[in-house]
Amino acid sequence: MRVAAPVVPAAYGRGVPRVLVVDDELGVRDALTRGLGAEGMEVHAVADGPAGLREAATGAYDAVVLDIMLPGMSGYRVLEALRSEGVATPVLLLSAKDGEVDQADGLDLGADGYLVKPFSFVVLVAQLRAMLRRSGPATARVERGALRLDPTSRSTTWAGREVELSEREFALLYAIALHPAGVVTKDELLTAVWGGGGSVSRNVVEVYVGYLRRKLAAVGAGDLVLTERGRGYRLGAG
């Protein structure tokens, strides 16, 4: 991990952010504790999966930095348990695996970001800031024709029929629906939904658009998300 000089902390507007670090490497725990502390965050670090799950399940943290390869319980299983228990704390996964399938698996389990080791400390901080911003106050409901999106309840309906979307799928559709008259690029969607920072492949956007289209097609809205070749995606008529 390359630890750069601290940058000025962002104004989160929620007091000092509390971050839980779960990693079995002492050097990583110490470096993140020092570095994130210098960024104005309060950091608590643990070394194994069960301890990470116990701490994160309290809901006392604003974000969790979670390694995948952990003693006692993998980061995947920790994340899965948290989401099944209704804990919505943003989670940034750390992994030595850089494959697109590995990234998609982690994100599909409910992760809010994915960084490959060795990673840049500057990128990690940027990811955390983006996650903290996204977990702030909910934004307004969106209505586009027969489409209704409510970010408070994370609910989606098409012509009165409920569409069951994952958190990531909802965020993707919401980002596209916010620009009904224009095209949203893959890079813009990566920033809006995954926090940007170059840690997630642009192909992940295509994967999630595919997931989204299949679920929309099931309620008769298969043409709602359209591809503008070489540019990005836009909202269609359904």
VMD Tcl script that draws the C-alpha trace (Angstrom):
set ca {
  {0.00 0.00 0.00}
  {1.36 3.41 -0.95}
  {0.51 5.94 1.78}
  {0.62 9.47 0.41}
  {0.67 12.71 2.34}
  {-2.69 13.46 3.95}
  {-5.07 15.76 2.13}
  {-7.55 18.12 3.72}
  {-10.55 16.18 5.09}
  {-13.85 16.64 3.30}
  {-16.72 18.38 5.06}
  {-18.98 15.42 5.67}
  {-21.47 17.46 7.68}
  {-22.00 14.54 10.10}
  {-19.22 15.06 12.65}
  {-16.11 12.88 12.66}
  {-16.65 9.80 10.44}
  {-16.09 6.50 12.27}
  {-14.37 3.86 10.12}
  {-13.90 0.17 10.91}
  {-10.87 -1.51 9.31}
  {-10.93 -5.33 9.09}
  {-7.63 -6.78 7.83}
  {-5.36 -9.57 9.08}
  {-2.17 -7.77 8.00}
  {-0.78 -5.73 10.88}
  {1.03 -3.37 8.51}
  {-2.19 -2.55 6.64}
  {-4.13 -2.00 9.88}
  {-1.46 0.31 11.29}
  {-1.04 2.26 8.04}
  {-4.79 2.78 7.62}
  {-5.24 3.71 11.27}
  {-2.56 6.38 10.98}
  {-3.49 7.57 7.50}
  {-7.24 7.78 7.98}
  {-6.71 9.36 11.39}
  {-4.68 12.08 9.65}
  {-7.65 12.55 7.31}
  {-9.86 13.44 10.27}
  {-11.51 10.04 10.70}
  {-11.89 7.96 13.85}
  {-10.56 4.47 13.12}
  {-10.98 1.13 14.89}
  {-9.17 -1.90 13.47}
  {-9.66 -5.65 13.99}
  {-7.81 -8.63 12.54}
  {-10.35 -11.36 11.68}
  {-13.76 -11.97 10.16}
  {-15.79 -12.79 13.29}
  {-14.49 -9.71 15.11}
  {-15.24 -7.60 12.05}
  {-18.80 -8.89 11.88}
  {-19.39 -8.26 15.60}
  {-18.13 -4.68 15.33}
  {-19.84 -3.81 12.04}
  {-23.16 -5.33 13.14}
  {-23.43 -2.71 15.89}
  {-24.15 -0.07 13.24}
  {-21.81 2.29 15.10}
  {-19.58 2.96 12.08}
  {-20.02 5.25 9.09}
  {-17.99 2.97 6.80}
  {-16.16 -0.38 6.84}
  {-12.91 -1.20 5.03}
  {-13.07 -4.99 4.71}
  {-10.41 -7.38 3.43}
  {-11.76 -10.47 1.64}
  {-9.15 -13.03 2.81}
  {-9.61 -13.13 6.59}
  {-9.09 -15.73 9.34}
  {-12.23 -17.32 10.73}
  {-14.66 -15.87 8.19}
  {-14.09 -14.41 4.74}
  {-14.91 -10.80 3.94}
  {-17.57 -12.05 1.51}
  {-19.35 -13.92 4.31}
  {-19.02 -10.95 6.68}
  {-20.59 -8.68 4.07}
  {-23.32 -11.20 3.29}
  {-24.18 -11.53 6.99}
  {-24.29 -7.76 7.46}
  {-26.65 -7.22 4.57}
  {-28.89 -10.13 5.63}
  {-29.16 -8.51 9.06}
  {-30.19 -5.21 7.50}
  {-26.95 -3.37 8.28}
  {-26.60 -0.78 5.50}
  {-23.21 0.66 6.53}
  {-21.13 1.32 3.39}
  {-18.45 -1.34 2.83}
  {-15.25 -0.99 0.81}
  {-13.79 -4.41 -0.07}
  {-10.02 -5.00 -0.31}
  {-8.73 -7.91 -2.37}
  {-5.64 -9.28 -4.09}
  {-7.94 -10.49 -6.89}
  {-8.41 -8.09 -9.80}
  {-10.77 -10.10 -12.01}
  {-14.03 -8.55 -13.20}
  {-16.02 -11.53 -11.89}
  {-14.47 -11.10 -8.43}
  {-15.39 -7.42 -8.46}
  {-18.92 -8.13 -9.65}
  {-19.39 -10.82 -6.99}
  {-18.34 -8.47 -4.22}
  {-20.48 -5.62 -5.46}
  {-23.46 -7.90 -5.97}
  {-23.24 -9.00 -2.33}
  {-23.75 -5.38 -1.35}
  {-20.28 -3.83 -1.30}
  {-20.09 -0.11 -2.09}
  {-16.59 -0.22 -3.52}
  {-13.74 -2.60 -4.42}
  {-9.99 -1.94 -4.29}
  {-7.25 -4.28 -5.47}
  {-4.09 -4.67 -3.37}
  {-1.62 -3.03 -3.51}
  {-3.73 0.11 -3.63}
  {-3.17 3.84 -3.49}
  {-4.09 5.45 -0.18}
  {-5.33 8.53 -2.06}
  {-7.77 6.36 -4.04}
  {-8.94 4.60 -0.87}
  {-9.69 7.95 0.79}
  {-11.55 9.13 -2.33}
  {-13.65 5.95 -2.28}
  {-14.47 6.40 1.41}
  {-15.47 10.03 0.88}
  {-17.75 9.06 -2.01}
  {-19.34 6.32 0.10}
  {-19.91 8.71 3.00}
  {-21.51 11.26 0.68}
  {-23.82 8.65 -0.84}
  {-24.90 7.43 2.59}
  {-25.95 10.95 3.57}
  {-29.48 12.38 3.39}
  {-31.74 10.82 0.76}
  {-32.50 12.78 -2.38}
  {-35.83 13.48 -4.02}
  {-38.20 11.01 -5.63}
  {-38.07 10.77 -9.43}
  {-41.04 10.28 -11.76}
  {-40.45 9.65 -15.47}
  {-43.60 8.58 -17.27}
  {-44.68 5.25 -15.75}
  {-41.45 5.01 -13.74}
  {-41.39 5.92 -10.04}
  {-38.18 5.88 -7.97}
  {-38.13 6.60 -4.23}
  {-34.56 6.77 -2.82}
  {-35.83 6.92 0.77}
  {-37.43 3.47 0.61}
  {-35.27 2.27 -2.31}
  {-38.50 1.33 -4.08}
  {-39.09 1.18 -7.84}
  {-42.39 0.85 -9.67}
  {-43.30 0.70 -13.35}
  {-46.94 1.43 -14.22}
  {-47.83 0.59 -10.64}
  {-45.95 -2.72 -10.62}
  {-43.12 -3.08 -8.12}
  {-39.66 -3.86 -9.50}
  {-37.35 -5.70 -7.07}
  {-33.91 -4.10 -7.53}
  {-30.71 -4.51 -5.56}
  {-29.25 -1.40 -3.99}
  {-26.69 -1.11 -6.80}
  {-29.28 -1.63 -9.54}
  {-31.50 1.02 -7.98}
  {-28.61 3.51 -7.79}
  {-27.77 2.85 -11.45}
  {-31.34 3.40 -12.66}
  {-31.69 6.47 -10.44}
  {-28.51 8.02 -11.89}
  {-29.79 7.49 -15.44}
  {-33.29 8.73 -14.61}
  {-31.89 11.97 -13.19}
  {-30.88 12.87 -16.78}
  {-33.98 11.97 -18.83}
  {-33.05 14.19 -21.78}
  {-29.37 13.31 -21.97}
  {-26.84 10.50 -22.12}
  {-25.00 9.39 -18.98}
  {-21.51 8.04 -19.71}
  {-20.00 4.94 -18.13}
  {-17.48 7.08 -16.27}
  {-20.26 9.26 -14.86}
  {-22.13 6.14 -13.72}
  {-18.98 4.72 -12.14}
  {-18.60 7.94 -10.14}
  {-22.28 8.16 -9.17}
  {-22.79 4.49 -8.27}
  {-19.35 3.09 -7.40}
  {-17.48 6.20 -6.31}
  {-15.05 6.33 -9.25}
  {-11.36 6.35 -8.43}
  {-10.49 3.82 -11.14}
  {-10.87 0.83 -8.79}
  {-13.82 -0.73 -10.64}
  {-13.76 -1.74 -14.30}
  {-16.02 0.15 -16.71}
  {-17.31 -3.26 -17.82}
  {-19.02 -3.62 -14.44}
  {-21.46 -0.94 -15.63}
  {-22.41 -3.15 -18.60}
  {-22.89 -6.13 -16.29}
  {-25.27 -4.19 -14.04}
  {-27.14 -2.64 -16.94}
  {-27.79 -6.23 -18.07}
  {-29.11 -7.15 -14.62}
  {-31.30 -4.06 -14.61}
  {-32.73 -4.66 -18.07}
  {-33.74 -8.23 -17.25}
  {-35.68 -7.11 -14.19}
  {-37.31 -4.22 -16.06}
  {-38.27 -6.53 -18.93}
  {-40.15 -8.72 -16.46}
  {-42.59 -5.83 -15.84}
  {-42.83 -4.74 -19.48}
  {-40.16 -2.04 -19.43}
  {-37.45 -3.79 -21.42}
  {-36.63 -0.69 -23.49}
  {-36.40 1.72 -20.56}
  {-32.58 1.82 -20.45}
  {-31.14 2.43 -23.92}
  {-27.53 2.24 -25.10}
  {-26.03 5.12 -27.06}
  {-23.11 3.33 -28.71}
  {-19.78 4.88 -27.83}
  {-21.41 7.39 -25.50}
  {-23.29 5.72 -22.63}
  {-26.89 5.16 -21.58}
  {-30.12 7.12 -21.59}
  {-33.70 6.69 -20.48}
  {-36.15 5.41 -23.09}
  {-39.90 5.16 -23.14}
  {-39.96 1.64 -21.74}
}
mol new
graphics top color blue
foreach p $ca { graphics top sphere $p radius 0.5 }
foreach p [lrange $ca 0 end-1] q [lrange $ca 1 end] { graphics top cylinder $p $q radius 0.2 }
display resetview
